[in-house]
Each structure stands twice: as C-alpha cells, then as structure tokens.
Amino acid sequence: MAFLAVPILAQRLTRIDVAAGLIAYAGVWTIATRGEVFNVAFADPLGVGLALGSTLLWALYWLLNARDARAPLVAQWQNFSVAVPVLTVLVAIGPGFGNFIGESANPQALAAGVYVGLCEMGIASCCGKWQFTRCRAPPRCPI
C-alpha cells in the first residue's frame, strides 16, 4: 500500500518504507516459491495470482477511500449496502448457497464467513477508518 500511495496520494517514501516493502515482498516471494527463491515455478500460480490481485484491490480501496469526504461509518454502511446484493447475486449464479443452507450446509464455512465479514471487514475496517479521521496525516499517525 505504501508503494501505491506515491502515485495516488502523492506521498513520499522514506528509506525505511522502501526497506520494509522490499523485506515484505521478499517474504511473499519466498512463500510463493516454497523456499526455492531462484526458481520461478510457483506452487499454485492461480492462488498466487488471486492473492496478489486481492491485495492490490484492497490497497486501492483504502487509498482511494483516503480522499472520500463522507463520514467513515456512513461510507462503510453505503459500501456494505451496495456490496451485499451484488455478492448475493454472484454467489447465487456461481457456486450457490449449498455451503450455507440445506442438507449440505457446512457450519465451518458459515462460521468463517461470519468471522471474516464481522471481524475483519466490519469492526476492523470501522476502527481503521475512525483512526484515519483522528489523524491529519494517516501515514505518520501513531497507533
């Protein structure tokens, strides 16, 4: 996210930011290649692509929302209100609701979905947005 903040938010990177990013990406590379860092054959290319794509979307979402003038919780609610119907349609026409309802319901899948939706996407996101509103310059804000 720090590297994308340069072109999107006109932020400047420090040497520590660059070093931290390089260390983080070296770790991702090591995990993606299962420790064979000089071999570019990924263990699961689709999985690596999906992980990198979701990371990019997540970072862009946060950076573009840094310019959002709406109140953080209002923005969160509006985003949620638009996303739920869209995701419901996508699940209905895609894999279906078999993991969540009916005889083939998987309680672990439902629990995982509730956890991610509530804790990681709901509460954590609201707290993060609330923290950003308390700071004048979010990248330098003490947590």
Buried (B, 14 or more C-beta within 10 A) or exposed (E): BBEBBEEBEEBEBEEEBEEEBEEEEEEEEEEBBEEEEEEEEBEEEEEBEEBEEEEEEEBEEBBEBBEEEEEBEEBBEEBEEEEEEEEEEEEEEEEEEEBBEEEEEEEEEEEEEEEEEEEEBEEEBBEBBEEBEEEEEBBEEEE
